[in-house]
Amino acid sequence: MNLQERHQAFLGMIETGGIPFEYYKPFAPPQFACTQPVRLMDIGYKDASLGDIVPDFLDNSLRPRPEVPRWGALQYVLRGEMRFIDHGKERIVASGQAALFAVPSETAYYDPLDSNAQWFFITFCGSTAMGVVDEVVAKNGNILEGLEHSRLVPMAARLFAMASAHAVPNLFSFSAALYDILMELAAEVLSYRKNYPEPIAHALELMDHEFGDSTLSLESLAARVGLSKYYFARMFKDSLGESPGVYLQEKRMQTAMDLLLRTNQPVKEIQYLCGFSSYSYFLTVFRKFYGMPPGAVRSQ
């Protein structure tokens, strides 16, 4: 699927979700104090051909919400071109590119250069969310490229569909979906995998996306990247300094902790989501990894 087809799929998904194609007023969850690692502030979609474009919609001279000292914005251009100002220098954000930035900062996202431009935006806050923004911007800059083969656009479309389907929004669900988008963004943009041999890069992608599969193992990973399990294990450790099993367990434990902190999902459900078929084994690994049982995390 090429870039144009992906964008059409996005528009189709949000249309199916009930979002009208007009100057779209942002969907905004109720006001809240930003105390969680990842929180959605609002999302929206705009079509410049329909007029009513606010030139300085996300100009950083605008004061952030008083209860949020700092927040992030992701602007993705579906069609046409937009202007982005960074430290007084104008840059162009073209179709298939995105701008990621923090507010307040020395940046601004201005009116479209193309009267037929279309774009969507997501604004968010929270310590984990802003950590992703800071790391991506520090290593890559504010303009994000090479996203045409990522899962970012369909993941964002599902977030839009969630917004239109919930009269009373479930903030935990939105936070989980937004977290997935930010992690996908970081994985695609930071490009740390480019420093690894192709089989290891492929294995890392598989583990990052399929860690919830309880059947994922050294043998299955080696087979999928086309290596013997012994050669794969040695190449992996040479590249990352740890075994595939340790990397996968760390990924599962980090996800389990994140779900415990930012959702109300039952522990047994989190166990399955993180790829553990045995509840007792999950408890044993979690306690060994964090020095406490999962239940104690929420009681603190």
DRENDO-1510 file (C-alpha; in Angstrom, 1 decimal, always signed):
<recs>
REC; n; res; u; v; w
REC; 1; MET; +0.0; +0.0; +0.0 .
REC; 2; ASN; +1.5; +3.3; -1.1 .
REC; 3; LEU; +1.4; +6.6; +0.8 .
REC; 4; GLN; -1.7; +7.9; -0.9 .
REC; 5; GLU; -3.6; +4.6; -0.3 .
REC; 6; ARG; -2.6; +4.7; +3.4 .
REC; 7; HIS; -3.9; +8.2; +3.7 .
REC; 8; GLN; -7.2; +7.3; +2.0 .
REC; 9; ALA; -7.5; +4.4; +4.4 .
REC; 10; PHE; -7.0; +6.8; +7.3 .
REC; 11; LEU; -9.8; +9.0; +6.0 .
REC; 12; GLY; -12.0; +6.0; +5.5 .
REC; 13; MET; -11.5; +4.8; +9.0 .
REC; 14; ILE; -12.3; +8.1; +10.7 .
REC; 15; GLU; -15.3; +8.6; +8.4 .
REC; 16; THR; -16.5; +5.1; +9.3 .
REC; 17; GLY; -16.0; +6.1; +13.0 .
REC; 18; GLY; -18.5; +8.9; +12.5 .
REC; 19; ILE; -16.1; +11.9; +12.3 .
REC; 20; PRO; -17.5; +14.4; +9.7 .
REC; 21; PHE; -15.2; +15.8; +7.0 .
REC; 22; GLU; -15.4; +19.4; +7.8 .
REC; 23; TYR; -13.3; +21.9; +9.9 .
REC; 24; TYR; -13.2; +19.5; +12.8 .
REC; 25; LYS; -13.5; +20.8; +16.3 .
REC; 26; PRO; -11.0; +18.9; +18.5 .
REC; 27; PHE; -12.3; +16.1; +20.6 .
REC; 28; ALA; -11.2; +16.9; +24.1 .
REC; 29; PRO; -11.5; +14.7; +27.2 .
REC; 30; PRO; -12.8; +16.5; +30.3 .
REC; 31; GLN; -10.4; +18.8; +32.1 .
REC; 32; PHE; -8.0; +17.0; +34.3 .
REC; 33; ALA; -4.7; +17.4; +36.2 .
REC; 34; CYS; -2.0; +15.8; +34.2 .
REC; 35; THR; -0.6; +13.3; +36.8 .
REC; 36; GLN; -0.3; +10.2; +34.6 .
REC; 37; PRO; +2.7; +9.1; +32.4 .
REC; 38; VAL; +0.6; +9.5; +29.2 .
REC; 39; ARG; -2.6; +11.5; +28.9 .
REC; 40; LEU; -4.5; +12.5; +25.8 .
REC; 41; MET; -5.4; +16.2; +25.7 .
REC; 42; ASP; -7.2; +16.5; +22.4 .
REC; 43; ILE; -7.2; +15.2; +18.8 .
REC; 44; GLY; -8.5; +16.7; +15.6 .
REC; 45; TYR; -8.6; +16.6; +11.8 .
REC; 46; LYS; -8.6; +19.6; +9.5 .
REC; 47; ASP; -9.1; +20.3; +5.8 .
REC; 48; ALA; -7.8; +23.6; +4.5 .
REC; 49; SER; -10.1; +23.5; +1.5 .
REC; 50; LEU; -13.1; +24.1; +3.8 .
REC; 51; GLY; -11.7; +27.3; +5.3 .
REC; 52; ASP; -11.7; +28.6; +8.8 .
REC; 53; ILE; -8.0; +27.7; +9.3 .
REC; 54; VAL; -6.6; +29.2; +12.4 .
REC; 55; PRO; -3.1; +30.5; +11.4 .
REC; 56; ASP; -1.4; +30.1; +14.8 .
REC; 57; PHE; -3.3; +27.1; +16.0 .
REC; 58; LEU; -0.4; +25.6; +17.8 .
REC; 59; ASP; +1.9; +28.6; +18.0 .
REC; 60; ASN; +4.0; +28.1; +21.1 .
REC; 61; SER; +3.4; +31.7; +22.1 .
REC; 62; LEU; +0.0; +30.5; +23.2 .
REC; 63; ARG; +0.1; +29.8; +26.9 .
REC; 64; PRO; -0.3; +26.1; +27.8 .
REC; 65; ARG; -3.2; +25.0; +30.0 .
REC; 66; PRO; -2.6; +26.2; +33.6 .
REC; 67; GLU; -2.7; +22.6; +35.0 .
REC; 68; VAL; -0.2; +21.3; +32.5 .
REC; 69; PRO; +3.2; +23.0; +32.6 .
REC; 70; ARG; +4.4; +21.3; +29.4 .
REC; 71; TRP; +2.7; +19.3; +26.7 .
REC; 72; GLY; +3.4; +17.7; +23.3 .
REC; 73; ALA; +1.9; +17.9; +19.8 .
REC; 74; LEU; +2.0; +15.6; +16.9 .
REC; 75; GLN; +0.9; +17.0; +13.5 .
REC; 76; TYR; +0.8; +14.6; +10.5 .
REC; 77; VAL; +0.2; +16.0; +7.0 .
REC; 78; LEU; -2.1; +13.8; +4.9 .
REC; 79; ARG; -2.1; +16.1; +1.9 .
REC; 80; GLY; -0.4; +19.3; +0.8 .
REC; 81; GLU; +2.2; +21.2; +2.7 .
REC; 82; MET; +2.3; +23.0; +6.1 .
REC; 83; ARG; +4.7; +25.6; +7.5 .
REC; 84; PHE; +6.7; +24.8; +10.6 .
REC; 85; ILE; +8.8; +27.4; +12.4 .
REC; 86; ASP; +11.8; +26.3; +14.4 .
REC; 87; HIS; +13.9; +28.9; +16.2 .
REC; 88; GLY; +12.8; +31.5; +13.7 .
REC; 89; LYS; +13.6; +29.3; +10.7 .
REC; 90; GLU; +10.8; +28.2; +8.3 .
REC; 91; ARG; +10.6; +24.6; +7.3 .
REC; 92; ILE; +8.1; +22.8; +5.1 .
REC; 93; VAL; +6.2; +19.7; +6.4 .
REC; 94; ALA; +5.0; +17.7; +3.3 .
REC; 95; SER; +2.5; +15.0; +2.8 .
REC; 96; GLY; +3.6; +11.9; +4.7 .
REC; 97; GLN; +5.7; +13.8; +7.1 .
REC; 98; ALA; +4.9; +15.0; +10.6 .
REC; 99; ALA; +6.0; +17.6; +13.1 .
REC; 100; LEU; +6.6; +16.6; +16.7 .
REC; 101; PHE; +7.2; +19.3; +19.3 .
REC; 102; ALA; +6.8; +20.4; +22.9 .
REC; 103; VAL; +4.9; +23.4; +24.2 .
REC; 104; PRO; +6.4; +25.8; +25.3 .
REC; 105; SER; +9.5; +25.7; +23.0 .
REC; 106; GLU; +11.0; +27.7; +20.2 .
REC; 107; THR; +8.7; +26.1; +17.6 .
REC; 108; ALA; +5.3; +26.8; +16.0 .
REC; 109; TYR; +3.0; +25.1; +13.5 .
REC; 110; TYR; +1.4; +27.6; +11.1 .
REC; 111; ASP; -1.1; +27.8; +8.3 .
REC; 112; PRO; -1.0; +25.5; +5.3 .
REC; 113; LEU; +0.8; +26.5; +2.2 .
REC; 114; ASP; -1.6; +24.4; +0.1 .
REC; 115; SER; -5.3; +25.4; +0.2 .
REC; 116; ASN; -6.2; +21.7; -0.2 .
REC; 117; ALA; -4.0; +20.5; +2.7 .
REC; 118; GLN; -5.3; +18.0; +5.1 .
REC; 119; TRP; -3.8; +17.0; +8.5 .
REC; 120; PHE; -4.5; +15.6; +11.8 .
REC; 121; PHE; -3.1; +16.5; +15.2 .
REC; 122; ILE; -2.8; +14.8; +18.6 .
REC; 123; THR; -1.9; +16.8; +21.7 .
REC; 124; PHE; -0.9; +15.0; +24.9 .
REC; 125; CYS; +1.0; +15.4; +28.2 .
REC; 126; GLY; +2.6; +13.3; +30.9 .
REC; 127; SER; +6.1; +12.4; +32.0 .
REC; 128; THR; +6.5; +9.3; +29.8 .
REC; 129; ALA; +4.9; +11.0; +26.8 .
REC; 130; MET; +7.2; +14.1; +27.1 .
REC; 131; GLY; +10.2; +11.8; +27.5 .
REC; 132; VAL; +9.5; +10.3; +24.1 .
REC; 133; VAL; +9.1; +13.8; +22.6 .
REC; 134; ASP; +12.3; +15.0; +24.1 .
REC; 135; GLU; +14.3; +12.0; +22.9 .
REC; 136; VAL; +12.9; +11.9; +19.4 .
REC; 137; VAL; +13.4; +15.7; +18.9 .
REC; 138; ALA; +17.0; +15.6; +20.4 .
REC; 139; LYS; +18.1; +12.8; +18.1 .
REC; 140; ASN; +16.0; +13.5; +15.0 .
REC; 141; GLY; +14.7; +17.1; +15.0 .
REC; 142; ASN; +11.1; +18.2; +14.9 .
REC; 143; ILE; +10.3; +17.0; +11.3 .
REC; 144; LEU; +9.7; +13.3; +11.1 .
REC; 145; GLU; +10.2; +11.5; +7.8 .
REC; 146; GLY; +10.0; +7.9; +6.6 .
REC; 147; LEU; +6.7; +7.1; +8.3 .
REC; 148; GLU; +4.9; +5.8; +5.2 .
REC; 149; HIS; +5.6; +2.2; +6.1 .
REC; 150; SER; +4.9; +2.6; +9.8 .
REC; 151; ARG; +1.8; +1.7; +11.7 .
REC; 152; LEU; +1.4; +5.3; +12.9 .
REC; 153; VAL; -1.4; +6.4; +10.5 .
REC; 154; PRO; -3.8; +3.4; +11.1 .
REC; 155; MET; -3.1; +3.5; +14.8 .
REC; 156; ALA; -4.0; +7.2; +14.8 .
REC; 157; ALA; -7.2; +6.4; +12.8 .
REC; 158; ARG; -8.2; +3.9; +15.5 .
REC; 159; LEU; -7.7; +6.6; +18.1 .
REC; 160; PHE; -10.1; +8.9; +16.2 .
REC; 161; ALA; -12.6; +6.1; +15.9 .
REC; 162; MET; -12.4; +5.6; +19.7 .
REC; 163; ALA; -13.0; +9.3; +20.2 .
REC; 164; SER; -16.2; +9.4; +18.1 .
REC; 165; ALA; -17.6; +6.2; +19.6 .
REC; 166; HIS; -17.3; +7.2; +23.3 .
REC; 167; ALA; -19.9; +9.7; +24.6 .
REC; 168; VAL; -18.2; +9.4; +28.0 .
REC; 169; PRO; -14.5; +8.8; +27.2 .
REC; 170; ASN; -12.5; +6.2; +29.0 .
REC; 171; LEU; -9.3; +7.9; +29.7 .
REC; 172; PHE; -7.5; +4.7; +30.5 .
REC; 173; SER; -8.3; +3.4; +27.0 .
REC; 174; PHE; -7.2; +6.6; +25.4 .
REC; 175; SER; -3.9; +6.6; +27.4 .
REC; 176; ALA; -3.2; +3.0; +26.3 .
REC; 177; ALA; -3.8; +3.8; +22.7 .
REC; 178; LEU; -1.7; +7.0; +22.8 .
REC; 179; TYR; +1.1; +5.1; +24.5 .
REC; 180; ASP; +1.1; +2.6; +21.7 .
REC; 181; ILE; +1.3; +5.4; +19.1 .
REC; 182; LEU; +4.2; +7.1; +20.9 .
REC; 183; MET; +6.1; +3.9; +21.3 .
REC; 184; GLU; +5.6; +3.2; +17.6 .
REC; 185; LEU; +6.8; +6.7; +16.7 .
REC; 186; ALA; +9.9; +6.3; +18.8 .
REC; 187; ALA; +10.7; +2.9; +17.3 .
REC; 188; GLU; +10.3; +4.2; +13.8 .
REC; 189; VAL; +12.1; +7.5; +14.1 .
REC; 190; LEU; +15.0; +6.9; +16.5 .
REC; 191; SER; +16.3; +4.3; +14.0 .
REC; 192; TYR; +18.6; +2.7; +16.6 .
REC; 193; ARG; +18.0; -0.6; +14.9 .
REC; 194; LYS; +19.9; +0.6; +11.8 .
REC; 195; ASN; +23.1; +0.0; +13.8 .
REC; 196; TYR; +22.4; -3.7; +14.0 .
REC; 197; PRO; +22.6; -6.5; +11.5 .
REC; 198; GLU; +19.4; -7.1; +9.6 .
REC; 199; PRO; +18.5; -10.4; +11.3 .
REC; 200; ILE; +18.9; -8.7; +14.7 .
REC; 201; ALA; +16.9; -5.6; +13.6 .
REC; 202; HIS; +14.1; -7.9; +12.4 .
REC; 203; ALA; +14.1; -9.8; +15.7 .
REC; 204; LEU; +13.9; -6.6; +17.7 .
REC; 205; GLU; +10.9; -5.5; +15.6 .
REC; 206; LEU; +9.2; -8.9; +16.2 .
REC; 207; MET; +9.8; -8.8; +20.0 .
REC; 208; ASP; +8.7; -5.2; +20.3 .
REC; 209; HIS; +5.4; -5.9; +18.4 .
REC; 210; GLU; +4.7; -9.5; +19.4 .
REC; 211; PHE; +5.9; -9.7; +23.0 .
REC; 212; GLY; +2.4; -10.6; +24.0 .
REC; 213; ASP; +2.6; -13.9; +22.1 .
REC; 214; SER; +3.4; -16.6; +24.7 .
REC; 215; THR; +4.8; -18.9; +22.0 .
REC; 216; LEU; +7.5; -16.4; +21.0 .
REC; 217; SER; +10.8; -18.2; +21.8 .
REC; 218; LEU; +14.5; -18.4; +20.9 .
REC; 219; GLU; +13.7; -21.1; +18.4 .
REC; 220; SER; +10.8; -19.3; +16.7 .
REC; 221; LEU; +12.7; -16.0; +16.5 .
REC; 222; ALA; +15.7; -17.7; +15.0 .
REC; 223; ALA; +13.6; -19.5; +12.4 .
REC; 224; ARG; +11.8; -16.2; +11.4 .
REC; 225; VAL; +15.0; -14.3; +10.9 .
REC; 226; GLY; +16.6; -17.2; +9.0 .
REC; 227; LEU; +19.3; -18.3; +11.4 .
REC; 228; SER; +20.1; -21.2; +13.6 .
REC; 229; LYS; +19.2; -20.6; +17.2 .
REC; 230; TYR; +22.8; -20.8; +18.3 .
REC; 231; TYR; +24.1; -18.4; +15.7 .
REC; 232; PHE; +21.2; -16.1; +16.3 .
REC; 233; ALA; +21.7; -16.1; +20.1 .
REC; 234; ARG; +25.4; -15.3; +19.7 .
REC; 235; MET; +24.8; -12.5; +17.2 .
REC; 236; PHE; +22.1; -11.0; +19.4 .
REC; 237; LYS; +24.3; -11.0; +22.4 .
REC; 238; ASP; +27.2; -9.5; +20.5 .
REC; 239; SER; +24.9; -6.7; +19.2 .
REC; 240; LEU; +23.0; -5.8; +22.4 .
REC; 241; GLY; +25.1; -7.3; +25.2 .
REC; 242; GLU; +22.3; -9.5; +26.5 .
REC; 243; SER; +20.5; -12.6; +25.3 .
REC; 244; PRO; +17.2; -12.5; +23.3 .
REC; 245; GLY; +15.4; -14.1; +26.3 .
REC; 246; VAL; +16.6; -11.3; +28.7 .
REC; 247; TYR; +15.6; -8.6; +26.2 .
REC; 248; LEU; +12.1; -10.2; +25.7 .
REC; 249; GLN; +11.6; -10.6; +29.5 .
REC; 250; GLU; +12.6; -6.9; +30.1 .
REC; 251; LYS; +10.1; -5.8; +27.4 .
REC; 252; ARG; +7.3; -7.8; +29.0 .
REC; 253; MET; +8.1; -6.6; +32.5 .
REC; 254; GLN; +8.3; -2.9; +31.4 .
REC; 255; THR; +4.9; -3.3; +29.7 .
REC; 256; ALA; +3.4; -5.0; +32.7 .
REC; 257; MET; +4.5; -2.2; +35.0 .
REC; 258; ASP; +3.2; +0.4; +32.6 .
REC; 259; LEU; -0.2; -1.3; +32.4 .
REC; 260; LEU; -0.4; -1.5; +36.1 .
REC; 261; LEU; +0.3; +2.2; +36.6 .
REC; 262; ARG; -1.8; +3.6; +33.8 .
REC; 263; THR; -4.8; +1.3; +33.5 .
REC; 264; ASN; -7.3; -0.5; +35.7 .
REC; 265; GLN; -7.0; -3.8; +33.9 .
REC; 266; PRO; -6.9; -6.9; +36.2 .
REC; 267; VAL; -3.5; -8.4; +36.9 .
REC; 268; LYS; -4.5; -11.7; +35.2 .
REC; 269; GLU; -5.5; -9.8; +32.1 .
REC; 270; ILE; -2.1; -8.0; +32.1 .
REC; 271; GLN; -0.4; -11.3; +32.5 .
REC; 272; TYR; -1.9; -12.6; +29.2 .
REC; 273; LEU; -1.2; -9.3; +27.4 .
REC; 274; CYS; +2.4; -9.6; +28.3 .
REC; 275; GLY; +2.8; -13.1; +27.0 .
REC; 276; PHE; +2.6; -15.2; +30.2 .
REC; 277; SER; +0.4; -18.3; +30.0 .
REC; 278; SER; +1.1; -19.1; +33.7 .
REC; 279; TYR; -0.1; -16.7; +36.3 .
REC; 280; SER; +2.2; -18.1; +39.0 .
REC; 281; TYR; +5.2; -17.7; +36.7 .
REC; 282; PHE; +4.2; -14.2; +35.9 .
REC; 283; LEU; +4.1; -13.3; +39.6 .
REC; 284; THR; +7.5; -15.0; +40.2 .
REC; 285; VAL; +9.1; -13.1; +37.3 .
REC; 286; PHE; +7.5; -9.8; +38.3 .
REC; 287; ARG; +8.6; -10.1; +41.9 .
REC; 288; LYS; +12.1; -11.0; +40.9 .
REC; 289; PHE; +12.3; -8.1; +38.4 .
REC; 290; TYR; +10.8; -5.4; +40.6 .
REC; 291; GLY; +11.2; -6.7; +44.2 .
REC; 292; MET; +7.4; -6.6; +44.8 .
REC; 293; PRO; +4.2; -8.4; +43.6 .
REC; 294; PRO; +2.0; -6.7; +41.0 .
REC; 295; GLY; -0.7; -6.0; +43.6 .
REC; 296; ALA; +1.7; -3.9; +45.7 .
REC; 297; VAL; +2.3; -1.5; +42.7 .
REC; 298; ARG; -1.3; -0.2; +42.8 .
REC; 299; SER; -1.6; -0.2; +46.5 .
REC; 300; GLN; +1.3; +2.3; +46.9 .
</recs>
